[in-house]
């Protein structure tokens, strides 16, 4: 091969390599730019979601504060806080004073949907009640009346009683974390969420079955007879029949209980077992659950609120991204269950 031909071949190969390198650099730059746009978009969505959910939580706190101002001391299921918010387009709240064309434009730009509800956490048996208060020199002991209530609930739900005994034993150990206590080294961690009761011996099946009927609150609490289910009322009053518990639920639907004596009138000789330490008609702890749907993102936030008079404070907040359903409708959606 002649030198001229070899030189032309080398030049062609160099040109092809140059084109390949330029194309590779261009593709890399384009990918990096696309990735930066996606990261910025995701961060913007995250910040927007955080602000919206914070606003929803503040709204819930305001509702509970106003309820405390006007409720007269009793909390029941016909009050505004107990009404679930159906899924609605967020712009419908923001564009109330705009004309229809501006509202339509806002709907096209803000495709965000919000739903949620407030739940009374004292409508359930509180796992913390299994441990009775003790002084700092004695190990924590199991509360026998509350253990009996949980035993009745376990029996009603068909759950194994040995799991309950193991739960109470481990809860006693976990709550007795004192310096110098030899059992502290082997004691399980004190759970903060209901799903963490698996640390104390409950199976996942039992936790799922108990979820509608039990709570895990930071302090001992009585059961609110105005909001508790028939199952919880049955479990919390020794000797009560399920039919009597259902009667209490039916009677309060007609007229809520203003005092514990109002509830006692419907259970006859068992009225003396409705006590202030175990029961109430008012609530301090509420859980706020909010669902936020933004394009392809579905976020759920759960918050625990404590209300003392007009002071409503947030104890904890949990937020998680959920898998969106295959097809989501923009109307007729159901509230959180």
N, C-alpha and C positions, 0 to 999 in steps of 0.2 A: 504494500500500500504506500502510495506516495505521501511525502511529508505534508503537502497541501490538503490532501484528503483527511489525513489524521488530524490535522489542526482544525478542519471544519467539524469533524466528529467530536473533538474535545470541546469546541465552542458550543455545539448543540447540547452536549451533556451538561455543560456548566449552566446553560440557559434553562434547561429542564430542572436542574437542581435549584436554581434561583427561584423559578416559578413555584416549585414545591415548597420551599422555605417561606416565601411570601404568603402562599395560601395557608400554610400551617400557622404562621404568625397572625394572619387575619382571622382565622377561625378561632384561635386562642383568645384574641382580643375581643371578638364578638361574644364568645362564651363567657368571658369574665364580665363583660358589660351586662349580658343577660342575667348572670348570677347576681351581680350587684343590684340590678333592678328588682329581682325576685326577693333578695334579702331586705331591701328597703321597703318593698310592698308588704312583706310578712311582718316586719317590725312596725310599720304603720298600722296594719290590721291589729297587731297585738296591743299597741298603745290605745287604739280606738276602742277595742273590746274592753280593756281594763277600765277606761274612763266610763264607758256605758254601764258596766257591771258595778262600778263604784257608785254611780248615780242611782242605779236600781236599789243598791243596799241602803243608801241614804234615804231614798223614798220609803223603803220598808221601815226604817228607824223612825221616820216622821209619822208614819201611820200608827206605829205602836205607841209613840209618845202622845199623839192625839187621842188614841184609845184610852190611855191611862188617865188623861185629863177629863174624859167624859163618860167612862164606862161605869163608874160607881162601885168599882172594886171587884166585879166579877168578869171573867172572860169566858165567852161561849161562841158557838160556831155560826151564829147569825151576825156577828160583828164584821165590819169592813175588812179587818186584817185576815179573816178566814176565807175571803173570796179569792179564788185563784185568778190570776191574770192570763187570759187566753192569748195565744200567740198572735201578735199584732205587729204591723210594720211600724218601725220606730218613727218614721217621718209623720205618721198620723198623729203622734203626740206633739211634734214640733211645728206642724203647719196648721194649727187650729185657726189662726187668724189670717190665713192667706186665701187668695181666690183659687178657684179650681185649677186653672192653668198652671199657676205657680206650684200648687200642691202636686200636680201630676209630674211636673219637672223634678221636684224634690224626690218623688217616689222613684223616678228613673235613676237618680244619682245616688240614693241612699237605700240600697237593697238589704236592709238589716231588720231582723225580726226578733222580738223579745217576748218571753213568757216566764211565768214564775208563780210562786206561792209562798205563804208563810205558814209554818206548821207549829203547833203547840207541842213542845217536847215534854211537857208535864202531863200530856195525855197518855203517857206510856210509863211502864215500870222502869225506874232508874236503877241501873246496875250498881251505881255507887251506894245505894241504900243497903246493899248486902253487908256493908261494913258499918257497924255502929261507931259513933264518936268515942274516942278513948283519950286518956291523958298521955303525956310523953313517956311515962315510965312503964306503961303496960302495952303488950302486943295487941294489935288490932284484932277484934273478935267479930264473928259473923252475927248479924242481926237476925234472930230467930223469926220474928214476925215477917220480915221481908223475905227471908229464905222460904217461909211457908207460902208467901204470895207467888214467888217464882216457881215453887214446886207445883202449885195449882196451874200456873200457866204452862209449864212444861208438860204436865199431864194432859191438859186440854189440847195442846198442839201435837201430842204424841212424840215428844222428844225424850231422850234417855235421861233419867234422873242422875246417873253417875256423872254425866257431864256437868250438871248443875253443882254437884258437890265438889267436883274438881275445880270448877270456876270459883266457887266461894272460897275454897282453901287457897288457891293461887292468888286471888284478889286480896285476901288477908295478908299474905306474904308480901305482895307487891306494894301494899299501902303502908307497910311497916318498915320504911327505909330510914332507920335511925343510926347515927354514928355509934360504933361499938356493938351493934346488934349482929351476932354471928350469922343469923339467917339472911342478912342483907346481901351477902356475897353470892348466894344462890337463888335469891328471889327473882322472879320474872319482872320485866319492866312494866310500869303502870301504863295501861293503854289509854289513849286519848280519843280514839275513834272506835266506832262500833265494830268495824271489820277487824280491828286489832285484838278483839276478844279471843281470836284463835291462839294468841300467845298464852292465854290462861286455860286452854283445854277445850274450848268449844270447836266443833267441826264447822266447816264452811256451810254444810247443809243446815245445821242448827242456827247459825248466824243469819242465813237468808230467811229461814222460817220465822225467826224472832224479830227481824228488822221492823215490821210494822207495829210491834208491841213493846219494845224496850228502847231505852235511850242510855247514853253514857254522859252524865253531866258532872261538872266539877265539884258539886256539893250535894248533900242529901236534899231530896225534894218530895213533896206529897203529890198524889195523883189528882189532877183536876177532873172532878166528876162531870163538869159541863162539857168536856171535850174528849174524854177517854172513850174508847170502844167498849162494847159489851164484854169482850174477852178480858180486857184490862180491869174493868170494874169487877167482874167475876173473880179474877185472881186476887184483887187487892182487899176484898172483904171476906174474911173467913166465914164459911157456912152458907154463903150466898149461892143460890141456884142460878143457872144460866138464864132461865126464864125471867127471874127477878132482875138480873142485870139488864136484860133487853127491855124490861118495863121501864127501868130508869132512863134508858136511852130514848124511849118513846115519849116519856113524860117531859123530859127536858126539851124535846123538839117542839112541844106545845108552849112551854114556858121554862126558861132557863132557871137554874137554881141560884138564888141570891145568897143563900147560906147553906151550911152543911145540914142543918135541921130540915131544910126544904127537901133535900134528897132523902133524909132518913124517914120521912113520912111515908115513903112508898115501899119500904122494906120491913115494916112492922117491928118485930122483936129484935131484929138485927141492927136497928138504928144505932144502938150503943157501940157497934163496931165501926161506925164511921167516925173517925177521930181526926183531930186537927194535925196530929203528927204524921198521919198516913194519907189524909185526903184534904182537898181544898176546892174552892170554886174559882180561884184566880191562878195566874201563871206568871212566872218570872223569866223562864227560858223559852226562846223561840228559835226555830231554824228557818232561814231564808234560802230558798232554792231558786236559781235563775237560769234560764236557757237563753243563749244568744246565738242566732244563726246569721252568719255573714258570708255570702257567696257559698264557697265550698267548706266553710269552717263552722263547726258546731261546738260550742263551749258551754259547760255546766259549772256553776259556782254554788257552793254551799257555805253558809255562814251561820255561826251560832251567836245569838244575841242574848244579853242579860238585861232585863228591865227592872230597875228599882225606882219606883215613883216615876218621875219624868225623865230620869237618866237612863238612856238606852245605849249600852256599849257593846262593841264587837269583841267576842272572846277569841274566835279563830275564823279563818276563811280558807277554803279549799277550792282550787280551780283546776279543771281538767278538760282537755280536748276530747271530744267523742267522735265516733265514726258516724257521719251523716247517713240518714236513711237513703235507699236507692233513688227514691223520688219524693221530693218535699213539695207540699202544696202551699200556696200563699194565702189560702183562706180555709176556714173550717178546721184549723189545727186544734189539737187537744192540749189542755194544760198539762203541767208536770204531774205525774202520778206518784 
